[in-house]
Amino acid sequence: MEEKAVNSWLDIAPAYLNFVLKFFRSPREAFAGVARTAQVSSDMTSILLGGVALSYLIVALAGSPQLRDDPGTVAGWLRKMDYHLLPVVALLGALALAVVCHMVGRYGLSVQRLGGTVEDSVNAALGFSAVYLPVIVTVLCGITWLPGRNGAAAVTAGFLLAAFAVWYFAWSLLATHRKAEPSETS
Protein backbone atom coordinates (compact mmCIF):
# COMPACT_ATOMS: atom_id res chain seq x y z
CA MET A 1 0.00 0.00 0.00
CA GLU A 2 2.80 2.43 0.88
CA GLU A 3 4.55 1.81 -2.45
CA LYS A 4 1.38 2.65 -4.37
CA ALA A 5 1.00 5.92 -2.42
CA VAL A 6 4.60 6.86 -3.17
CA ASN A 7 4.13 6.07 -6.86
CA SER A 8 0.97 8.17 -6.90
CA TRP A 9 2.75 11.20 -5.44
CA LEU A 10 5.65 10.66 -7.82
CA ASP A 11 3.16 10.71 -10.69
CA ILE A 12 1.31 13.76 -9.38
CA ALA A 13 4.42 15.93 -8.95
CA PRO A 14 5.51 16.01 -12.61
CA ALA A 15 1.90 16.30 -13.82
CA TYR A 16 1.44 19.23 -11.44
CA LEU A 17 4.62 20.97 -12.58
CA ASN A 18 3.74 20.47 -16.25
CA PHE A 19 0.28 21.90 -15.66
CA VAL A 20 1.59 24.94 -13.76
CA LEU A 21 4.15 25.78 -16.43
CA LYS A 22 1.53 25.48 -19.18
CA PHE A 23 -1.04 27.38 -17.12
CA PHE A 24 1.12 30.49 -16.77
CA ARG A 25 1.96 30.39 -20.46
CA SER A 26 -1.53 29.57 -21.74
CA PRO A 27 -4.49 28.20 -19.76
CA ARG A 28 -5.97 27.02 -23.04
CA GLU A 29 -2.96 24.75 -23.53
CA ALA A 30 -3.02 23.61 -19.90
CA PHE A 31 -6.71 22.65 -20.08
CA ALA A 32 -6.56 21.14 -23.58
CA GLY A 33 -7.27 17.60 -22.38
CA VAL A 34 -10.31 18.53 -20.29
CA ALA A 35 -11.98 21.24 -22.37
CA ARG A 36 -15.68 20.55 -23.02
CA THR A 37 -15.55 17.01 -21.66
CA ALA A 38 -18.64 17.47 -19.46
CA GLN A 39 -16.93 15.40 -16.75
CA VAL A 40 -14.97 16.36 -13.68
CA SER A 41 -11.46 15.25 -14.57
CA SER A 42 -9.53 12.88 -12.31
CA ASP A 43 -6.34 14.42 -13.72
CA MET A 44 -7.48 17.89 -12.59
CA THR A 45 -8.32 16.45 -9.17
CA SER A 46 -4.82 14.94 -8.91
CA ILE A 47 -3.25 18.20 -10.02
CA LEU A 48 -5.29 20.01 -7.39
CA LEU A 49 -3.99 17.58 -4.76
CA GLY A 50 -0.48 18.55 -5.83
CA GLY A 51 -1.33 22.23 -5.37
CA VAL A 52 -2.92 21.66 -1.97
CA ALA A 53 0.06 19.55 -0.85
CA LEU A 54 2.44 22.28 -2.00
CA SER A 55 0.34 24.88 -0.14
CA TYR A 56 0.55 22.90 3.09
CA LEU A 57 4.28 22.43 2.60
CA ILE A 58 4.68 26.20 2.16
CA VAL A 59 2.63 26.90 5.31
CA ALA A 60 4.62 24.32 7.27
CA LEU A 61 8.00 25.64 6.12
CA ALA A 62 7.36 29.36 5.70
CA GLY A 63 4.43 30.19 7.97
CA SER A 64 5.53 32.68 10.59
CA PRO A 65 4.05 32.78 14.09
CA GLN A 66 2.41 36.10 13.12
CA LEU A 67 0.30 34.28 10.52
CA ARG A 68 -1.46 32.44 13.32
CA ASP A 69 -1.46 35.21 15.92
CA ASP A 70 -1.98 38.39 13.87
CA PRO A 71 -5.48 39.76 14.53
CA GLY A 72 -5.35 41.68 11.23
CA THR A 73 -4.81 38.65 9.00
CA VAL A 74 -7.41 38.40 6.24
CA ALA A 75 -11.04 38.69 7.39
CA GLY A 76 -12.41 38.64 10.92
CA TRP A 77 -14.05 35.23 10.59
CA LEU A 78 -10.80 33.77 9.27
CA ARG A 79 -8.96 34.92 12.41
CA LYS A 80 -10.85 32.36 14.45
CA MET A 81 -9.98 29.57 12.02
CA ASP A 82 -6.81 27.50 12.13
CA TYR A 83 -4.54 28.96 9.47
CA HIS A 84 -3.75 25.44 8.25
CA LEU A 85 -7.28 25.39 6.82
CA LEU A 86 -6.50 28.32 4.51
CA PRO A 87 -5.91 26.16 1.37
CA VAL A 88 -9.16 24.27 1.93
CA VAL A 89 -11.17 27.45 2.47
CA ALA A 90 -9.67 28.98 -0.68
CA LEU A 91 -10.48 25.83 -2.65
CA LEU A 92 -14.11 25.80 -1.51
CA GLY A 93 -14.35 29.48 -2.42
CA ALA A 94 -12.97 28.79 -5.91
CA LEU A 95 -15.41 25.92 -6.47
CA ALA A 96 -18.35 28.06 -5.34
CA LEU A 97 -17.15 30.88 -7.58
CA ALA A 98 -16.91 28.47 -10.53
CA VAL A 99 -20.51 27.35 -10.11
CA VAL A 100 -21.76 30.94 -9.73
CA CYS A 101 -19.74 32.11 -12.75
CA HIS A 102 -21.05 29.17 -14.75
CA MET A 103 -24.65 29.99 -13.89
CA VAL A 104 -24.20 33.69 -14.65
CA GLY A 105 -22.35 32.95 -17.87
CA ARG A 106 -24.77 30.26 -18.95
CA TYR A 107 -28.09 31.79 -17.97
CA GLY A 108 -27.26 35.45 -17.36
CA LEU A 109 -27.98 38.37 -19.61
CA SER A 110 -24.88 38.24 -21.78
CA VAL A 111 -24.23 38.72 -25.46
CA GLN A 112 -22.24 35.51 -25.75
CA ARG A 113 -23.40 32.83 -23.37
CA LEU A 114 -20.95 30.42 -21.77
CA GLY A 115 -21.21 27.00 -23.39
CA GLY A 116 -20.26 23.73 -21.80
CA THR A 117 -21.37 22.22 -18.54
CA VAL A 118 -20.93 22.93 -14.86
CA GLU A 119 -18.42 20.06 -14.81
CA ASP A 120 -16.29 22.06 -17.26
CA SER A 121 -16.48 25.01 -14.85
CA VAL A 122 -15.43 22.76 -11.96
CA ASN A 123 -12.42 21.59 -14.01
CA ALA A 124 -11.49 25.25 -14.50
CA ALA A 125 -11.77 25.85 -10.75
CA LEU A 126 -9.71 22.77 -9.92
CA GLY A 127 -6.89 23.75 -12.26
CA PHE A 128 -6.99 27.41 -11.27
CA SER A 129 -6.99 26.49 -7.57
CA ALA A 130 -4.04 24.13 -8.05
CA VAL A 131 -1.99 27.13 -9.16
CA TYR A 132 -3.59 29.92 -7.12
CA LEU A 133 -3.54 28.23 -3.70
CA PRO A 134 0.26 27.97 -3.49
CA VAL A 135 0.58 31.53 -4.84
CA ILE A 136 -1.77 33.02 -2.26
CA VAL A 137 -0.30 30.97 0.59
CA THR A 138 3.22 32.05 -0.40
CA VAL A 139 2.21 35.71 -0.49
CA LEU A 140 0.39 35.53 2.86
CA CYS A 141 3.31 33.74 4.50
CA GLY A 142 5.76 36.21 2.98
CA ILE A 143 3.84 39.25 4.22
CA THR A 144 3.85 37.96 7.77
CA TRP A 145 7.66 37.80 7.76
CA LEU A 146 7.98 41.50 6.85
CA PRO A 147 9.21 43.64 9.74
CA GLY A 148 6.90 46.17 11.38
CA ARG A 149 3.45 47.15 10.16
CA ASN A 150 2.89 45.68 6.71
CA GLY A 151 -0.41 47.28 5.72
CA ALA A 152 0.90 48.75 2.45
CA ALA A 153 2.43 45.42 1.46
CA ALA A 154 -0.80 43.62 2.29
CA VAL A 155 -2.90 46.05 0.24
CA THR A 156 -0.51 45.82 -2.72
CA ALA A 157 -0.39 42.04 -2.49
CA GLY A 158 -4.17 41.88 -2.19
CA PHE A 159 -4.59 43.99 -5.32
CA LEU A 160 -2.11 41.85 -7.28
CA LEU A 161 -3.69 38.60 -6.07
CA ALA A 162 -7.15 39.88 -7.02
CA ALA A 163 -5.94 40.91 -10.48
CA PHE A 164 -4.28 37.51 -10.93
CA ALA A 165 -7.45 35.75 -9.81
CA VAL A 166 -9.78 37.72 -12.07
CA TRP A 167 -7.57 37.36 -15.13
CA TYR A 168 -6.57 33.71 -14.79
CA PHE A 169 -9.89 32.46 -13.44
CA ALA A 170 -11.75 33.99 -16.38
CA TRP A 171 -9.12 32.63 -18.75
CA SER A 172 -9.49 29.16 -17.15
CA LEU A 173 -13.27 29.23 -17.60
CA LEU A 174 -12.89 30.24 -21.24
CA ALA A 175 -10.27 27.52 -21.78
CA THR A 176 -12.49 24.73 -20.45
CA HIS A 177 -15.58 26.01 -22.28
CA ARG A 178 -13.92 26.75 -25.59
CA LYS A 179 -15.64 25.78 -28.78
CA ALA A 180 -14.34 22.73 -30.58
CA GLU A 181 -11.80 23.43 -33.29
CA PRO A 182 -12.79 22.26 -36.81
CA SER A 183 -10.16 19.50 -36.59
CA GLU A 184 -11.67 18.28 -33.28
CA THR A 185 -15.17 17.79 -34.63
CA SER A 186 -14.30 15.14 -37.17
LUMMAR-350312 format. One record per residue (C-alpha): residue number from 0; residue in one letter; x, y, z. Coordinates in Angstrom, 3 decimals. Example, Ala and Ser with C-alpha at 12.3 -4.5 7.8 and 13.67 -1.06 7.14 Angstrom:
<pts>
resi/resn/c1/c2/c3
0/A/12.300/-4.500/7.800
1/S/13.670/-1.060/7.140
</pts>
This chain:
<pts>
resi/resn/c1/c2/c3
0/M/0.000/0.000/0.000
1/E/2.800/2.430/0.882
2/E/4.554/1.808/-2.446
3/K/1.379/2.655/-4.367
4/A/1.003/5.923/-2.423
5/V/4.603/6.863/-3.173
6/N/4.133/6.066/-6.857
7/S/0.969/8.169/-6.905
8/W/2.749/11.204/-5.440
9/L/5.653/10.657/-7.823
10/D/3.161/10.710/-10.691
11/I/1.306/13.761/-9.381
12/A/4.418/15.926/-8.946
13/P/5.508/16.007/-12.615
14/A/1.897/16.296/-13.816
15/Y/1.435/19.233/-11.436
16/L/4.618/20.966/-12.577
17/N/3.741/20.467/-16.249
18/F/0.276/21.903/-15.664
19/V/1.591/24.944/-13.762
20/L/4.149/25.777/-16.432
21/K/1.528/25.480/-19.179
22/F/-1.042/27.385/-17.124
23/F/1.119/30.491/-16.766
24/R/1.960/30.388/-20.463
25/S/-1.533/29.567/-21.738
26/P/-4.495/28.196/-19.757
27/R/-5.966/27.017/-23.042
28/E/-2.957/24.748/-23.534
29/A/-3.018/23.613/-19.902
30/F/-6.709/22.655/-20.075
31/A/-6.559/21.139/-23.585
32/G/-7.267/17.598/-22.376
33/V/-10.306/18.528/-20.289
34/A/-11.982/21.239/-22.366
35/R/-15.676/20.548/-23.020
36/T/-15.553/17.007/-21.662
37/A/-18.638/17.467/-19.458
38/Q/-16.932/15.401/-16.753
39/V/-14.967/16.360/-13.680
40/S/-11.455/15.251/-14.569
41/S/-9.534/12.876/-12.309
42/D/-6.341/14.423/-13.719
43/M/-7.483/17.887/-12.586
44/T/-8.315/16.445/-9.167
45/S/-4.819/14.940/-8.910
46/I/-3.246/18.203/-10.024
47/L/-5.293/20.012/-7.392
48/L/-3.993/17.584/-4.758
49/G/-0.485/18.546/-5.835
50/G/-1.332/22.231/-5.371
51/V/-2.923/21.664/-1.972
52/A/0.057/19.547/-0.852
53/L/2.439/22.284/-2.003
54/S/0.339/24.881/-0.143
55/Y/0.550/22.903/3.086
56/L/4.283/22.434/2.596
57/I/4.678/26.204/2.160
58/V/2.629/26.905/5.312
59/A/4.619/24.317/7.273
60/L/7.996/25.638/6.120
61/A/7.363/29.361/5.697
62/G/4.433/30.188/7.969
63/S/5.532/32.679/10.592
64/P/4.049/32.777/14.092
65/Q/2.408/36.100/13.121
66/L/0.297/34.279/10.523
67/R/-1.459/32.438/13.320
68/D/-1.458/35.205/15.923
69/D/-1.981/38.385/13.872
70/P/-5.482/39.759/14.527
71/G/-5.350/41.683/11.228
72/T/-4.808/38.648/9.000
73/V/-7.413/38.401/6.239
74/A/-11.044/38.687/7.392
75/G/-12.407/38.642/10.923
76/W/-14.053/35.232/10.589
77/L/-10.802/33.767/9.273
78/R/-8.958/34.916/12.410
79/K/-10.851/32.355/14.450
80/M/-9.977/29.569/12.019
81/D/-6.808/27.498/12.132
82/Y/-4.535/28.964/9.471
83/H/-3.754/25.444/8.252
84/L/-7.281/25.390/6.817
85/L/-6.497/28.321/4.507
86/P/-5.912/26.163/1.374
87/V/-9.165/24.265/1.929
88/V/-11.173/27.455/2.471
89/A/-9.673/28.982/-0.678
90/L/-10.485/25.826/-2.648
91/L/-14.105/25.798/-1.509
92/G/-14.347/29.476/-2.421
93/A/-12.970/28.795/-5.915
94/L/-15.413/25.924/-6.470
95/A/-18.346/28.062/-5.340
96/L/-17.148/30.880/-7.579
97/A/-16.911/28.468/-10.531
98/V/-20.509/27.351/-10.108
99/V/-21.758/30.938/-9.729
100/C/-19.743/32.110/-12.753
101/H/-21.045/29.169/-14.746
102/M/-24.654/29.993/-13.889
103/V/-24.204/33.693/-14.645
104/G/-22.353/32.946/-17.873
105/R/-24.771/30.258/-18.947
106/Y/-28.092/31.791/-17.972
107/G/-27.264/35.447/-17.360
108/L/-27.976/38.366/-19.614
109/S/-24.879/38.244/-21.781
110/V/-24.233/38.725/-25.455
111/Q/-22.243/35.512/-25.747
112/R/-23.396/32.827/-23.369
113/L/-20.950/30.419/-21.774
114/G/-21.211/27.002/-23.389
115/G/-20.263/23.728/-21.800
116/T/-21.372/22.218/-18.543
117/V/-20.933/22.933/-14.858
118/E/-18.421/20.055/-14.806
119/D/-16.294/22.063/-17.262
120/S/-16.476/25.006/-14.850
121/V/-15.431/22.755/-11.962
122/N/-12.423/21.590/-14.007
123/A/-11.494/25.245/-14.503
124/A/-11.772/25.852/-10.755
125/L/-9.706/22.766/-9.915
126/G/-6.892/23.749/-12.259
127/F/-6.995/27.411/-11.268
128/S/-6.985/26.488/-7.567
129/A/-4.036/24.130/-8.051
130/V/-1.994/27.134/-9.165
131/Y/-3.594/29.923/-7.116
132/L/-3.539/28.230/-3.699
133/P/0.261/27.971/-3.495
134/V/0.584/31.529/-4.843
135/I/-1.771/33.023/-2.255
136/V/-0.299/30.967/0.589
137/T/3.223/32.050/-0.403
138/V/2.210/35.707/-0.495
139/L/0.388/35.533/2.859
140/C/3.305/33.743/4.498
141/G/5.759/36.210/2.978
142/I/3.837/39.254/4.217
143/T/3.847/37.956/7.771
144/W/7.659/37.800/7.756
145/L/7.982/41.496/6.846
146/P/9.209/43.641/9.745
147/G/6.901/46.171/11.380
148/R/3.453/47.150/10.156
149/N/2.886/45.679/6.708
150/G/-0.414/47.284/5.720
151/A/0.895/48.748/2.453
152/A/2.431/45.419/1.460
153/A/-0.797/43.621/2.292
154/V/-2.903/46.051/0.235
155/T/-0.511/45.821/-2.723
156/A/-0.388/42.037/-2.488
157/G/-4.173/41.884/-2.192
158/F/-4.591/43.988/-5.317
159/L/-2.105/41.852/-7.277
160/L/-3.688/38.603/-6.069
161/A/-7.146/39.882/-7.022
162/A/-5.939/40.907/-10.483
163/F/-4.280/37.512/-10.930
164/A/-7.454/35.749/-9.805
165/V/-9.782/37.718/-12.070
166/W/-7.568/37.364/-15.130
167/Y/-6.566/33.715/-14.793
168/F/-9.894/32.462/-13.439
169/A/-11.749/33.990/-16.379
170/W/-9.116/32.631/-18.746
171/S/-9.488/29.164/-17.147
172/L/-13.269/29.233/-17.605
173/L/-12.890/30.240/-21.235
174/A/-10.275/27.521/-21.785
175/T/-12.493/24.730/-20.449
176/H/-15.582/26.008/-22.276
177/R/-13.917/26.755/-25.593
178/K/-15.641/25.781/-28.778
179/A/-14.337/22.733/-30.581
180/E/-11.798/23.428/-33.291
181/P/-12.791/22.258/-36.811
182/S/-10.163/19.501/-36.588
183/E/-11.667/18.281/-33.280
184/T/-15.167/17.787/-34.633
185/S/-14.303/15.141/-37.173
</pts>
